[in-house]
Amino acid sequence: MNILLIYDISEDRLRRKASEMCKDYGLVRVQYSAFFGRLNRNLCGELKRRLADLLKDSCRSSVIILPLHQESLEKIIKLDFNYSDEDVV
Amino acid sequence: MNILLIYDISEDRLRRKASEMCKDYGLVRVQYSAFFGRLNRNLCGELKRRLADLLKDSCRSSVIILPLHQESLEKIIKLDFNYSDEDVV
């Protein structure tokens, strides 16, 4: 399934590790705190557990994983202003 | 329709204005750079145009508006660690 993963993590070190973890699972950074990609249910559950373990002692963190319906992808609205993929990789 | 709006805006002033704009349209902040809410097609188009106008001279900005299917909302995964709504309002 296609997913969007967004996070808000207060600690730089944990945020860096979370972004590496997302990339390890093949997710692509689409904004500074947003990743997109395709994951099966097992891998999605695994990533969730690993993020939960990473962030359990965080001062203040939120992760939202949103399974996306095909219809959502077709109706997505994207506004870019001098924004390229290189900025967020 | 239910939407998720996420942004990555380099300028503090523009980011503040964008967040005020999202709230004006009844969207609720769910993370620092993520808003959720219900908008009809007309209001969604209006918000998109107003954000595009606000950000047209931005150094580096991205806005993604994602219409959400009911199924996505039912399958959402949320991890919170010492994170409350007050932190992001």
Backbone of each chain as nested JSON, in Angstrom:
{
  "chains": [
    {"id": "A", "residues": [
      {"number": 1, "name": "MET", "atoms": {"N": [0.839, -1.204, 0.0], "CA": [0.0, 0.0, 0.0], "C": [0.873, 1.253, 0.0]}},
      {"number": 2, "name": "ASN", "atoms": {"N": [0.335, 2.319, -0.577], "CA": [1.048, 3.598, -0.549], "C": [0.788, 4.279, 0.786]}},
      {"number": 3, "name": "ILE", "atoms": {"N": [1.831, 4.853, 1.346], "CA": [1.646, 5.552, 2.622], "C": [2.315, 6.931, 2.576]}},
      {"number": 4, "name": "LEU", "atoms": {"N": [1.779, 7.814, 3.4], "CA": [2.449, 9.071, 3.695], "C": [2.812, 9.002, 5.173]}},
      {"number": 5, "name": "LEU", "atoms": {"N": [4.058, 9.292, 5.493], "CA": [4.497, 9.305, 6.891], "C": [4.97, 10.72, 7.205]}},
      {"number": 6, "name": "ILE", "atoms": {"N": [4.392, 11.329, 8.225], "CA": [4.837, 12.66, 8.64], "C": [5.238, 12.593, 10.106]}},
      {"number": 7, "name": "TYR", "atoms": {"N": [6.248, 13.384, 10.459], "CA": [6.653, 13.379, 11.86], "C": [6.971, 14.774, 12.357]}},
      {"number": 8, "name": "ASP", "atoms": {"N": [6.939, 14.901, 13.669], "CA": [7.314, 16.137, 14.354], "C": [8.085, 15.656, 15.58]}},
      {"number": 9, "name": "ILE", "atoms": {"N": [9.402, 15.72, 15.495], "CA": [10.282, 15.14, 16.518], "C": [11.187, 16.238, 17.061]}},
      {"number": 10, "name": "SER", "atoms": {"N": [11.164, 16.426, 18.394], "CA": [11.861, 17.589, 18.957], "C": [13.387, 17.453, 18.923]}},
      {"number": 11, "name": "GLU", "atoms": {"N": [13.913, 16.242, 19.117], "CA": [15.373, 16.077, 19.193], "C": [15.995, 15.858, 17.806]}},
      {"number": 12, "name": "ASP", "atoms": {"N": [17.021, 16.671, 17.485], "CA": [17.715, 16.55, 16.195], "C": [18.214, 15.13, 15.944]}},
      {"number": 13, "name": "ARG", "atoms": {"N": [18.836, 14.545, 16.965], "CA": [19.458, 13.22, 16.817], "C": [18.398, 12.166, 16.469]}},
      {"number": 14, "name": "LEU", "atoms": {"N": [17.279, 12.211, 17.18], "CA": [16.22, 11.227, 16.931], "C": [15.552, 11.475, 15.575]}},
      {"number": 15, "name": "ARG", "atoms": {"N": [15.42, 12.758, 15.216], "CA": [14.809, 13.086, 13.914], "C": [15.689, 12.571, 12.781]}},
      {"number": 16, "name": "ARG", "atoms": {"N": [16.999, 12.732, 12.956], "CA": [17.93, 12.231, 11.932], "C": [17.819, 10.709, 11.805]}},
      {"number": 17, "name": "LYS", "atoms": {"N": [17.773, 10.042, 12.952], "CA": [17.668, 8.573, 12.926], "C": [16.336, 8.126, 12.314]}},
      {"number": 18, "name": "ALA", "atoms": {"N": [15.272, 8.843, 12.631], "CA": [13.959, 8.484, 12.073], "C": [13.965, 8.647, 10.555]}},
      {"number": 19, "name": "SER", "atoms": {"N": [14.595, 9.712, 10.058], "CA": [14.623, 9.931, 8.607], "C": [15.436, 8.823, 7.93]}},
      {"number": 20, "name": "GLU", "atoms": {"N": [16.555, 8.401, 8.567], "CA": [17.353, 7.301, 8.01], "C": [16.529, 6.018, 7.965]}},
      {"number": 21, "name": "MET", "atoms": {"N": [15.761, 5.792, 9.04], "CA": [14.93, 4.598, 9.117], "C": [13.888, 4.585, 7.994]}},
      {"number": 22, "name": "CYS", "atoms": {"N": [13.262, 5.728, 7.774], "CA": [12.256, 5.829, 6.705], "C": [12.893, 5.513, 5.354]}},
      {"number": 23, "name": "LYS", "atoms": {"N": [14.083, 6.057, 5.123], "CA": [14.77, 5.807, 3.841], "C": [15.17, 4.336, 3.725]}},
      {"number": 24, "name": "ASP", "atoms": {"N": [15.572, 3.724, 4.85], "CA": [15.92, 2.291, 4.832], "C": [14.749, 1.442, 4.352]}},
      {"number": 25, "name": "TYR", "atoms": {"N": [13.536, 1.911, 4.61], "CA": [12.345, 1.169, 4.188], "C": [11.87, 1.601, 2.794]}},
      {"number": 26, "name": "GLY", "atoms": {"N": [12.73, 2.356, 2.114], "CA": [12.422, 2.717, 0.728], "C": [11.515, 3.924, 0.574]}},
      {"number": 27, "name": "LEU", "atoms": {"N": [11.231, 4.603, 1.69], "CA": [10.381, 5.792, 1.575], "C": [11.194, 6.959, 1.031]}},
      {"number": 28, "name": "VAL", "atoms": {"N": [10.518, 7.836, 0.31], "CA": [11.177, 8.98, -0.315], "C": [10.726, 10.251, 0.399]}},
      {"number": 29, "name": "ARG", "atoms": {"N": [11.707, 11.1, 0.71], "CA": [11.388, 12.354, 1.391], "C": [10.716, 13.289, 0.392]}},
      {"number": 30, "name": "VAL", "atoms": {"N": [9.521, 13.773, 0.717], "CA": [8.839, 14.712, -0.177], "C": [8.798, 16.12, 0.418]}},
      {"number": 31, "name": "GLN", "atoms": {"N": [8.945, 16.203, 1.736], "CA": [9.153, 17.482, 2.42], "C": [10.092, 17.178, 3.587]}},
      {"number": 32, "name": "TYR", "atoms": {"N": [10.497, 18.23, 4.3], "CA": [11.47, 18.021, 5.373], "C": [10.986, 16.968, 6.383]}},
      {"number": 33, "name": "SER", "atoms": {"N": [9.694, 16.979, 6.688], "CA": [9.159, 16.064, 7.695], "C": [8.136, 15.099, 7.127]}},
      {"number": 34, "name": "ALA", "atoms": {"N": [8.182, 14.864, 5.818], "CA": [7.177, 14.01, 5.177], "C": [7.825, 13.037, 4.201]}},
      {"number": 35, "name": "PHE", "atoms": {"N": [7.416, 11.774, 4.303], "CA": [7.956, 10.711, 3.454], "C": [6.813, 9.978, 2.771]}},
      {"number": 36, "name": "PHE", "atoms": {"N": [7.094, 9.537, 1.563], "CA": [6.077, 8.843, 0.798], "C": [6.664, 7.553, 0.252]}},
      {"number": 37, "name": "GLY", "atoms": {"N": [5.84, 6.515, 0.158], "CA": [6.338, 5.288, -0.452], "C": [5.343, 4.165, -0.373]}},
      {"number": 38, "name": "ARG", "atoms": {"N": [5.802, 3.007, -0.832], "CA": [4.954, 1.829, -0.884], "C": [5.499, 0.799, 0.11]}},
      {"number": 39, "name": "LEU", "atoms": {"N": [4.658, 0.342, 1.002], "CA": [5.061, -0.655, 1.996], "C": [3.949, -1.679, 2.15]}},
      {"number": 40, "name": "ASN", "atoms": {"N": [4.314, -2.942, 2.3], "CA": [3.255, -3.905, 2.618], "C": [2.939, -3.819, 4.117]}},
      {"number": 41, "name": "ARG", "atoms": {"N": [1.868, -4.484, 4.503], "CA": [1.39, -4.358, 5.878], "C": [2.463, -4.773, 6.903]}},
      {"number": 42, "name": "ASN", "atoms": {"N": [3.186, -5.852, 6.594], "CA": [4.216, -6.33, 7.53], "C": [5.32, -5.309, 7.741]}},
      {"number": 43, "name": "LEU", "atoms": {"N": [5.824, -4.793, 6.62], "CA": [6.925, -3.825, 6.727], "C": [6.453, -2.543, 7.395]}},
      {"number": 44, "name": "CYS", "atoms": {"N": [5.218, -2.157, 7.114], "CA": [4.659, -0.951, 7.737], "C": [4.588, -1.138, 9.255]}},
      {"number": 45, "name": "GLY", "atoms": {"N": [4.15, -2.314, 9.687], "CA": [4.082, -2.619, 11.116], "C": [5.461, -2.629, 11.744]}},
      {"number": 46, "name": "GLU", "atoms": {"N": [6.419, -3.169, 11.012], "CA": [7.804, -3.236, 11.497], "C": [8.379, -1.831, 11.668]}},
      {"number": 47, "name": "LEU", "atoms": {"N": [8.16, -0.988, 10.651], "CA": [8.648, 0.401, 10.721], "C": [8.005, 1.13, 11.898]}},
      {"number": 48, "name": "LYS", "atoms": {"N": [6.716, 0.922, 12.074], "CA": [6.001, 1.543, 13.208], "C": [6.655, 1.124, 14.529]}},
      {"number": 49, "name": "ARG", "atoms": {"N": [6.914, -0.176, 14.684], "CA": [7.507, -0.662, 15.94], "C": [8.908, -0.092, 16.152]}},
      {"number": 50, "name": "ARG", "atoms": {"N": [9.694, -0.012, 15.067], "CA": [11.056, 0.503, 15.202], "C": [11.049, 1.996, 15.539]}},
      {"number": 51, "name": "LEU", "atoms": {"N": [10.112, 2.723, 14.948], "CA": [10.001, 4.162, 15.268], "C": [9.534, 4.341, 16.719]}},
      {"number": 52, "name": "ALA", "atoms": {"N": [8.592, 3.509, 17.14], "CA": [8.095, 3.595, 18.523], "C": [9.233, 3.33, 19.497]}},
      {"number": 53, "name": "ASP", "atoms": {"N": [10.085, 2.349, 19.159], "CA": [11.21, 2.016, 20.026], "C": [12.231, 3.163, 20.057]}},
      {"number": 54, "name": "LEU", "atoms": {"N": [12.487, 3.732, 18.879], "CA": [13.434, 4.85, 18.784], "C": [12.971, 6.053, 19.605]}},
      {"number": 55, "name": "LEU", "atoms": {"N": [11.665, 6.313, 19.557], "CA": [11.144, 7.577, 20.106], "C": [10.576, 7.447, 21.52]}},
      {"number": 56, "name": "LYS", "atoms": {"N": [10.673, 6.251, 22.103], "CA": [9.974, 6.045, 23.386], "C": [10.446, 6.993, 24.484]}},
      {"number": 57, "name": "ASP", "atoms": {"N": [11.707, 7.45, 24.418], "CA": [12.204, 8.367, 25.442], "C": [12.296, 9.805, 24.941]}},
      {"number": 58, "name": "SER", "atoms": {"N": [11.667, 10.071, 23.794], "CA": [11.707, 11.422, 23.229], "C": [10.973, 12.412, 24.134]}},
      {"number": 59, "name": "CYS", "atoms": {"N": [11.47, 13.64, 24.169], "CA": [10.806, 14.687, 24.961], "C": [9.422, 14.998, 24.388]}},
      {"number": 60, "name": "ARG", "atoms": {"N": [9.338, 14.981, 23.044], "CA": [8.077, 15.39, 22.421], "C": [8.117, 14.963, 20.952]}},
      {"number": 61, "name": "SER", "atoms": {"N": [7.337, 13.966, 20.634], "CA": [7.355, 13.472, 19.254], "C": [5.98, 12.993, 18.819]}},
      {"number": 62, "name": "SER", "atoms": {"N": [5.732, 13.139, 17.541], "CA": [4.515, 12.609, 16.942], "C": [4.861, 12.037, 15.573]}},
      {"number": 63, "name": "VAL", "atoms": {"N": [4.345, 10.856, 15.301], "CA": [4.471, 10.254, 13.962], "C": [3.074, 9.879, 13.505]}},
      {"number": 64, "name": "ILE", "atoms": {"N": [2.735, 10.237, 12.276], "CA": [1.463, 9.824, 11.698], "C": [1.76, 9.063, 10.403]}},
      {"number": 65, "name": "ILE", "atoms": {"N": [1.241, 7.838, 10.313], "CA": [1.371, 7.052, 9.084], "C": [-0.026, 6.913, 8.487]}},
      {"number": 66, "name": "LEU", "atoms": {"N": [-0.15, 7.344, 7.249], "CA": [-1.462, 7.414, 6.613], "C": [-1.472, 6.544, 5.362]}},
      {"number": 67, "name": "PRO", "atoms": {"N": [-2.203, 5.431, 5.389], "CA": [-2.337, 4.626, 4.171], "C": [-3.148, 5.431, 3.151]}},
      {"number": 68, "name": "LEU", "atoms": {"N": [-2.674, 5.488, 1.928], "CA": [-3.329, 6.344, 0.941], "C": [-4.106, 5.538, -0.09]}},
      {"number": 69, "name": "HIS", "atoms": {"N": [-5.307, 5.952, -0.338], "CA": [-6.168, 5.36, -1.348], "C": [-5.731, 5.907, -2.712]}},
      {"number": 70, "name": "GLN", "atoms": {"N": [-5.92, 5.113, -3.752], "CA": [-5.542, 5.541, -5.107], "C": [-6.188, 6.893, -5.459]}},
      {"number": 71, "name": "GLU", "atoms": {"N": [-7.445, 7.05, -5.023], "CA": [-8.188, 8.286, -5.321], "C": [-7.479, 9.515, -4.739]}},
      {"number": 72, "name": "SER", "atoms": {"N": [-6.902, 9.346, -3.541], "CA": [-6.181, 10.464, -2.908], "C": [-4.991, 10.872, -3.761]}},
      {"number": 73, "name": "LEU", "atoms": {"N": [-4.298, 9.852, -4.288], "CA": [-3.103, 10.137, -5.084], "C": [-3.468, 10.868, -6.37]}},
      {"number": 74, "name": "GLU", "atoms": {"N": [-4.634, 10.511, -6.922], "CA": [-5.053, 11.15, -8.178], "C": [-5.482, 12.598, -7.959]}},
      {"number": 75, "name": "LYS", "atoms": {"N": [-5.927, 12.904, -6.747], "CA": [-6.459, 14.253, -6.475], "C": [-5.505, 15.132, -5.671]}},
      {"number": 76, "name": "ILE", "atoms": {"N": [-4.278, 14.654, -5.518], "CA": [-3.316, 15.397, -4.712], "C": [-3.054, 16.778, -5.326]}},
      {"number": 77, "name": "ILE", "atoms": {"N": [-2.912, 17.788, -4.476], "CA": [-2.589, 19.145, -4.93], "C": [-1.207, 19.491, -4.394]}},
      {"number": 78, "name": "LYS", "atoms": {"N": [-0.318, 19.917, -5.294], "CA": [1.053, 20.188, -4.881], "C": [1.45, 21.587, -5.356]}},
      {"number": 79, "name": "LEU", "atoms": {"N": [1.897, 22.411, -4.43], "CA": [2.392, 23.745, -4.775], "C": [3.879, 23.795, -4.443]}},
      {"number": 80, "name": "ASP", "atoms": {"N": [4.7, 24.066, -5.433], "CA": [6.146, 24.18, -5.194], "C": [6.65, 25.554, -5.596]}},
      {"number": 81, "name": "PHE", "atoms": {"N": [7.465, 26.148, -4.735], "CA": [8.073, 27.446, -5.043], "C": [9.566, 27.318, -4.805]}},
      {"number": 82, "name": "ASN", "atoms": {"N": [10.328, 27.249, -5.887], "CA": [11.778, 27.072, -5.796], "C": [12.133, 25.87, -4.93]}},
      {"number": 83, "name": "TYR", "atoms": {"N": [11.348, 24.831, -5.052], "CA": [11.493, 23.657, -4.198], "C": [11.857, 22.478, -5.075]}},
      {"number": 84, "name": "SER", "atoms": {"N": [12.994, 21.864, -4.788], "CA": [13.348, 20.693, -5.589], "C": [13.668, 19.535, -4.67]}},
      {"number": 85, "name": "ASP", "atoms": {"N": [13.661, 18.35, -5.229], "CA": [13.907, 17.153, -4.437], "C": [15.249, 17.22, -3.718]}},
      {"number": 86, "name": "GLU", "atoms": {"N": [16.222, 17.872, -4.364], "CA": [17.561, 17.917, -3.752], "C": [17.55, 18.647, -2.404]}},
      {"number": 87, "name": "ASP", "atoms": {"N": [16.588, 19.557, -2.245], "CA": [16.538, 20.335, -1.004], "C": [16.263, 19.467, 0.21]}},
      {"number": 88, "name": "VAL", "atoms": {"N": [15.585, 18.341, -0.007], "CA": [15.129, 17.566, 1.135], "C": [15.746, 16.182, 1.221]}},
      {"number": 89, "name": "VAL", "atoms": {"N": [16.591, 15.839, 0.246], "CA": [17.183, 14.492, 0.277], "C": [18.311, 14.448, 1.32]}}
    ]},
    {"id": "B", "residues": [
      {"number": 1, "name": "MET", "atoms": {"N": [-14.991, 17.289, 1.833], "CA": [-14.018, 16.179, 1.903], "C": [-13.005, 16.456, 3.008]}},
      {"number": 2, "name": "ASN", "atoms": {"N": [-12.471, 15.371, 3.576], "CA": [-11.41, 15.512, 4.566], "C": [-10.076, 15.68, 3.861]}},
      {"number": 3, "name": "ILE", "atoms": {"N": [-9.279, 16.592, 4.359], "CA": [-7.965, 16.779, 3.746], "C": [-6.868, 16.82, 4.809]}},
      {"number": 4, "name": "LEU", "atoms": {"N": [-5.674, 16.461, 4.368], "CA": [-4.47, 16.695, 5.153], "C": [-3.649, 17.701, 4.367]}},
      {"number": 5, "name": "LEU", "atoms": {"N": [-3.217, 18.754, 5.013], "CA": [-2.366, 19.753, 4.367], "C": [-1.031, 19.778, 5.098]}},
      {"number": 6, "name": "ILE", "atoms": {"N": [0.046, 19.573, 4.367], "CA": [1.382, 19.651, 4.989], "C": [2.198, 20.684, 4.234]}},
      {"number": 7, "name": "TYR", "atoms": {"N": [3.049, 21.394, 4.966], "CA": [3.88, 22.376, 4.273], "C": [5.309, 22.373, 4.792]}},
      {"number": 8, "name": "ASP", "atoms": {"N": [6.184, 22.912, 3.968], "CA": [7.592, 23.113, 4.315], "C": [7.923, 24.488, 3.735]}},
      {"number": 9, "name": "ILE", "atoms": {"N": [7.958, 25.482, 4.589], "CA": [8.09, 26.877, 4.149], "C": [9.312, 27.476, 4.837]}},
      {"number": 10, "name": "SER", "atoms": {"N": [10.245, 28.005, 4.043], "CA": [11.525, 28.429, 4.623], "C": [11.42, 29.698, 5.474]}},
      {"number": 11, "name": "GLU", "atoms": {"N": [10.563, 30.643, 5.091], "CA": [10.494, 31.922, 5.815], "C": [9.507, 31.868, 6.985]}},
      {"number": 12, "name": "ASP", "atoms": {"N": [9.989, 32.249, 8.192], "CA": [9.143, 32.244, 9.394], "C": [7.856, 33.035, 9.178]}},
      {"number": 13, "name": "ARG", "atoms": {"N": [8.002, 34.241, 8.591], "CA": [6.854, 35.135, 8.431], "C": [5.78, 34.483, 7.544]}},
      {"number": 14, "name": "LEU", "atoms": {"N": [6.211, 33.88, 6.445], "CA": [5.258, 33.245, 5.532], "C": [4.651, 31.995, 6.151]}},
      {"number": 15, "name": "ARG", "atoms": {"N": [5.479, 31.269, 6.916], "CA": [4.972, 30.052, 7.56], "C": [3.896, 30.405, 8.583]}},
      {"number": 16, "name": "ARG", "atoms": {"N": [4.138, 31.498, 9.313], "CA": [3.152, 31.947, 10.305], "C": [1.847, 32.326, 9.611]}},
      {"number": 17, "name": "LYS", "atoms": {"N": [1.981, 33.073, 8.513], "CA": [0.773, 33.498, 7.777], "C": [0.038, 32.287, 7.193]}},
      {"number": 18, "name": "ALA", "atoms": {"N": [0.782, 31.329, 6.693], "CA": [0.15, 30.13, 6.12], "C": [-0.614, 29.366, 7.197]}},
      {"number": 19, "name": "SER", "atoms": {"N": [-0.027, 29.285, 8.398], "CA": [-0.71, 28.548, 9.469], "C": [-1.989, 29.275, 9.881]}},
      {"number": 20, "name": "GLU", "atoms": {"N": [-1.931, 30.621, 9.911], "CA": [-3.137, 31.392, 10.235], "C": [-4.217, 31.163, 9.179]}},
      {"number": 21, "name": "MET", "atoms": {"N": [-3.791, 31.122, 7.925], "CA": [-4.716, 30.909, 6.82], "C": [-5.412, 29.543, 6.941]}},
      {"number": 22, "name": "CYS", "atoms": {"N": [-4.616, 28.523, 7.254], "CA": [-5.183, 27.179, 7.414], "C": [-6.231, 27.172, 8.529]}},
      {"number": 23, "name": "LYS", "atoms": {"N": [-5.89, 27.85, 9.635], "CA": [-6.833, 27.886, 10.762], "C": [-8.091, 28.664, 10.391]}},
      {"number": 24, "name": "ASP", "atoms": {"N": [-7.927, 29.739, 9.591], "CA": [-9.084, 30.516, 9.137], "C": [-10.078, 29.645, 8.367]}},
      {"number": 25, "name": "TYR", "atoms": {"N": [-9.557, 28.624, 7.706], "CA": [-10.425, 27.725, 6.941], "C": [-10.907, 26.541, 7.791]}},
      {"number": 26, "name": "GLY", "atoms": {"N": [-10.682, 26.64, 9.088], "CA": [-11.203, 25.625, 10.002], "C": [-10.33, 24.392, 10.141]}},
      {"number": 27, "name": "LEU", "atoms": {"N": [-9.135, 24.453, 9.537], "CA": [-8.259, 23.281, 9.679], "C": [-7.621, 23.272, 11.066]}},
      {"number": 28, "name": "VAL", "atoms": {"N": [-7.339, 22.082, 11.555], "CA": [-6.774, 21.908, 12.892], "C": [-5.331, 21.43, 12.752]}},
      {"number": 29, "name": "ARG", "atoms": {"N": [-4.45, 22.051, 13.52], "CA": [-3.044, 21.655, 13.47], "C": [-2.888, 20.314, 14.171]}},
      {"number": 30, "name": "VAL", "atoms": {"N": [-2.315, 19.337, 13.484], "CA": [-2.086, 18.028, 14.105], "C": [-0.6, 17.784, 14.351]}},
      {"number": 31, "name": "GLN", "atoms": {"N": [0.239, 18.471, 13.612], "CA": [1.672, 18.516, 13.875], "C": [2.121, 19.931, 13.53]}},
      {"number": 32, "name": "TYR", "atoms": {"N": [3.41, 20.226, 13.788], "CA": [3.875, 21.589, 13.547], "C": [3.609, 22.039, 12.107]}},
      {"number": 33, "name": "SER", "atoms": {"N": [3.789, 21.137, 11.16], "CA": [3.628, 21.501, 9.745], "C": [2.508, 20.742, 9.064]}},
      {"number": 34, "name": "ALA", "atoms": {"N": [1.535, 20.265, 9.85], "CA": [0.454, 19.453, 9.277], "C": [-0.899, 19.864, 9.839]}},
      {"number": 35, "name": "PHE", "atoms": {"N": [-1.862, 20.022, 8.944], "CA": [-3.206, 20.439, 9.327], "C": [-4.214, 19.449, 8.76]}},
      {"number": 36, "name": "PHE", "atoms": {"N": [-5.285, 19.273, 9.514], "CA": [-6.313, 18.344, 9.092], "C": [-7.675, 19.026, 9.191]}},
      {"number": 37, "name": "GLY", "atoms": {"N": [-8.58, 18.687, 8.291], "CA": [-9.914, 19.241, 8.406], "C": [-10.794, 18.883, 7.236]}},
      {"number": 38, "name": "ARG", "atoms": {"N": [-11.994, 19.432, 7.27], "CA": [-12.994, 19.144, 6.256], "C": [-13.238, 20.415, 5.452]}},
      {"number": 39, "name": "LEU", "atoms": {"N": [-13.078, 20.311, 4.129], "CA": [-13.296, 21.467, 3.249], "C": [-14.054, 21.001, 2.018]}},
      {"number": 40, "name": "ASN", "atoms": {"N": [-14.992, 21.813, 1.541], "CA": [-15.59, 21.442, 0.262], "C": [-14.657, 21.87, -0.871]}},
      {"number": 41, "name": "ARG", "atoms": {"N": [-14.98, 21.422, -2.068], "CA": [-14.072, 21.625, -3.203], "C": [-13.78, 23.113, -3.449]}},
      {"number": 42, "name": "ASN", "atoms": {"N": [-14.827, 23.944, -3.316], "CA": [-14.653, 25.384, -3.552], "C": [-13.688, 26.017, -2.559]}},
      {"number": 43, "name": "LEU", "atoms": {"N": [-13.915, 25.721, -1.283], "CA": [-13.051, 26.307, -0.253], "C": [-11.626, 25.771, -0.358]}},
      {"number": 44, "name": "CYS", "atoms": {"N": [-11.505, 24.519, -0.742], "CA": [-10.172, 23.935, -0.906], "C": [-9.426, 24.65, -2.044]}},
      {"number": 45, "name": "GLY", "atoms": {"N": [-10.141, 24.915, -3.135], "CA": [-9.541, 25.634, -4.257], "C": [-9.155, 27.055, -3.866]}},
      {"number": 46, "name": "GLU", "atoms": {"N": [-10.02, 27.687, -3.065], "CA": [-9.76, 29.059, -2.603], "C": [-8.515, 29.096, -1.718]}},
      {"number": 47, "name": "LEU", "atoms": {"N": [-8.429, 28.142, -0.787], "CA": [-7.256, 28.075, 0.101], "C": [-5.988, 27.848, -0.716]}},
      {"number": 48, "name": "LYS", "atoms": {"N": [-6.081, 26.964, -1.695], "CA": [-4.924, 26.684, -2.559], "C": [-4.461, 27.976, -3.257]}},
      {"number": 49, "name": "ARG", "atoms": {"N": [-5.425, 28.731, -3.81], "CA": [-5.073, 29.974, -4.512], "C": [-4.464, 30.994, -3.557]}},
      {"number": 50, "name": "ARG", "atoms": {"N": [-5.023, 31.1, -2.356], "CA": [-4.501, 32.081, -1.398], "C": [-3.106, 31.706, -0.921]}},
      {"number": 51, "name": "LEU", "atoms": {"N": [-2.865, 30.398, -0.731], "CA": [-1.52, 29.961, -0.337], "C": [-0.53, 30.193, -1.478]}},
      {"number": 52, "name": "ALA", "atoms": {"N": [-0.974, 29.936, -2.705], "CA": [-0.098, 30.143, -3.872], "C": [0.272, 31.623, -3.973]}},
      {"number": 53, "name": "ASP", "atoms": {"N": [-0.695, 32.487, -3.705], "CA": [-0.45, 33.93, -3.765], "C": [0.506, 34.359, -2.645]}},
      {"number": 54, "name": "LEU", "atoms": {"N": [0.285, 33.819, -1.45], "CA": [1.15, 34.142, -0.303], "C": [2.595, 33.713, -0.551]}},
      {"number": 55, "name": "LEU", "atoms": {"N": [2.763, 32.549, -1.17], "CA": [4.096, 31.94, -1.25], "C": [4.813, 32.179, -2.572]}},
      {"number": 56, "name": "LYS", "atoms": {"N": [4.193, 32.963, -3.453], "CA": [4.759, 33.069, -4.806], "C": [6.186, 33.639, -4.819]}},
      {"number": 57, "name": "ASP", "atoms": {"N": [6.535, 34.462, -3.817], "CA": [7.895, 35.02, -3.771], "C": [8.764, 34.341, -2.708]}},
      {"number": 58, "name": "SER", "atoms": {"N": [8.287, 33.2, -2.207], "CA": [9.043, 32.498, -1.18], "C": [10.359, 31.974, -1.747]}},
      {"number": 59, "name": "CYS", "atoms": {"N": [11.379, 31.948, -0.895], "CA": [12.679, 31.408, -1.331], "C": [12.586, 29.923, -1.616]}},
      {"number": 60, "name": "ARG", "atoms": {"N": [11.803, 29.227, -0.79], "CA": [11.734, 27.767, -0.926], "C": [10.533, 27.262, -0.139]}},
      {"number": 61, "name": "SER", "atoms": {"N": [9.506, 26.843, -0.84], "CA": [8.302, 26.39, -0.159], "C": [7.637, 25.247, -0.901]}},
      {"number": 62, "name": "SER", "atoms": {"N": [7.014, 24.392, -0.118], "CA": [6.208, 23.319, -0.699], "C": [4.949, 23.16, 0.139]}},
      {"number": 63, "name": "VAL", "atoms": {"N": [3.819, 23.017, -0.543], "CA": [2.554, 22.718, 0.131], "C": [1.952, 21.497, -0.564]}},
      {"number": 64, "name": "ILE", "atoms": {"N": [1.525, 20.522, 0.218], "CA": [0.824, 19.366, -0.349], "C": [-0.54, 19.265, 0.33]}},
      {"number": 65, "name": "ILE", "atoms": {"N": [-1.591, 19.238, -0.501], "CA": [-2.953, 19.052, 0.017], "C": [-3.435, 17.691, -0.47]}},
      {"number": 66, "name": "LEU", "atoms": {"N": [-3.814, 16.856, 0.475], "CA": [-4.154, 15.479, 0.161], "C": [-5.594, 15.193, 0.566]}},
      {"number": 67, "name": "PRO", "atoms": {"N": [-6.481, 15.008, -0.411], "CA": [-7.858, 14.616, -0.062], "C": [-7.816, 13.203, 0.511]}},
      {"number": 68, "name": "LEU", "atoms": {"N": [-8.48, 12.991, 1.624], "CA": [-8.384, 11.688, 2.299], "C": [-9.655, 10.87, 2.142]}},
      {"number": 69, "name": "HIS", "atoms": {"N": [-9.484, 9.631, 1.784], "CA": [-10.567, 8.672, 1.676], "C": [-10.918, 8.181, 3.081]}},
      {"number": 70, "name": "GLN", "atoms": {"N": [-12.184, 7.821, 3.289], "CA": [-12.621, 7.338, 4.599], "C": [-11.755, 6.17, 5.1]}},
      {"number": 71, "name": "GLU", "atoms": {"N": [-11.38, 5.301, 4.146], "CA": [-10.567, 4.131, 4.479], "C": [-9.221, 4.535, 5.088]}},
      {"number": 72, "name": "SER", "atoms": {"N": [-8.643, 5.629, 4.561], "CA": [-7.363, 6.102, 5.085], "C": [-7.515, 6.523, 6.542]}},
      {"number": 73, "name": "LEU", "atoms": {"N": [-8.634, 7.205, 6.824], "CA": [-8.855, 7.697, 8.185], "C": [-9.025, 6.543, 9.161]}},
      {"number": 74, "name": "GLU", "atoms": {"N": [-9.653, 5.462, 8.661], "CA": [-9.879, 4.315, 9.546], "C": [-8.585, 3.569, 9.835]}},
      {"number": 75, "name": "LYS", "atoms": {"N": [-7.622, 3.674, 8.91], "CA": [-6.392, 2.886, 9.054], "C": [-5.188, 3.718, 9.5]}},
      {"number": 76, "name": "ILE", "atoms": {"N": [-5.461, 4.953, 9.9], "CA": [-4.373, 5.841, 10.289], "C": [-3.62, 5.266, 11.501]}},
      {"number": 77, "name": "ILE", "atoms": {"N": [-2.301, 5.421, 11.482], "CA": [-1.469, 4.984, 12.605], "C": [-0.851, 6.231, 13.227]}},
      {"number": 78, "name": "LYS", "atoms": {"N": [-1.01, 6.372, 14.542], "CA": [-0.534, 7.576, 15.208], "C": [0.313, 7.177, 16.409]}},
      {"number": 79, "name": "LEU", "atoms": {"N": [1.539, 7.695, 16.451], "CA": [2.415, 7.459, 17.595], "C": [2.675, 8.799, 18.27]}},
      {"number": 80, "name": "ASP", "atoms": {"N": [2.342, 8.901, 19.532], "CA": [2.592, 10.141, 20.267], "C": [3.471, 9.867, 21.479]}},
      {"number": 81, "name": "PHE", "atoms": {"N": [4.472, 10.714, 21.678], "CA": [5.344, 10.601, 22.847], "C": [5.401, 11.973, 23.501]}},
      {"number": 82, "name": "ASN", "atoms": {"N": [4.721, 12.099, 24.64], "CA": [4.646, 13.388, 25.349], "C": [4.189, 14.5, 24.412]}},
      {"number": 83, "name": "TYR", "atoms": {"N": [3.268, 14.172, 23.539], "CA": [2.821, 15.114, 22.516], "C": [1.349, 15.412, 22.755]}},
      {"number": 84, "name": "SER", "atoms": {"N": [1.041, 16.682, 22.943], "CA": [-0.368, 17.0, 23.124], "C": [-0.758, 18.106, 22.153]}},
      {"number": 85, "name": "ASP", "atoms": {"N": [-2.053, 18.252, 21.949], "CA": [-2.552, 19.242, 21.014], "C": [-2.058, 20.649, 21.359]}},
      {"number": 86, "name": "GLU", "atoms": {"N": [-1.894, 20.905, 22.673], "CA": [-1.488, 22.254, 23.084], "C": [-0.099, 22.63, 22.528]}},
      {"number": 87, "name": "ASP", "atoms": {"N": [0.719, 21.6, 22.283], "CA": [2.071, 21.867, 21.81], "C": [2.078, 22.528, 20.431]}},
      {"number": 88, "name": "VAL", "atoms": {"N": [1.039, 22.282, 19.664], "CA": [1.09, 22.723, 18.277], "C": [0.029, 23.766, 17.94]}},
      {"number": 89, "name": "VAL", "atoms": {"N": [-0.837, 24.115, 18.899], "CA": [-1.884, 25.095, 18.596], "C": [-1.281, 26.502, 18.583]}}
    ]}
  ]
}
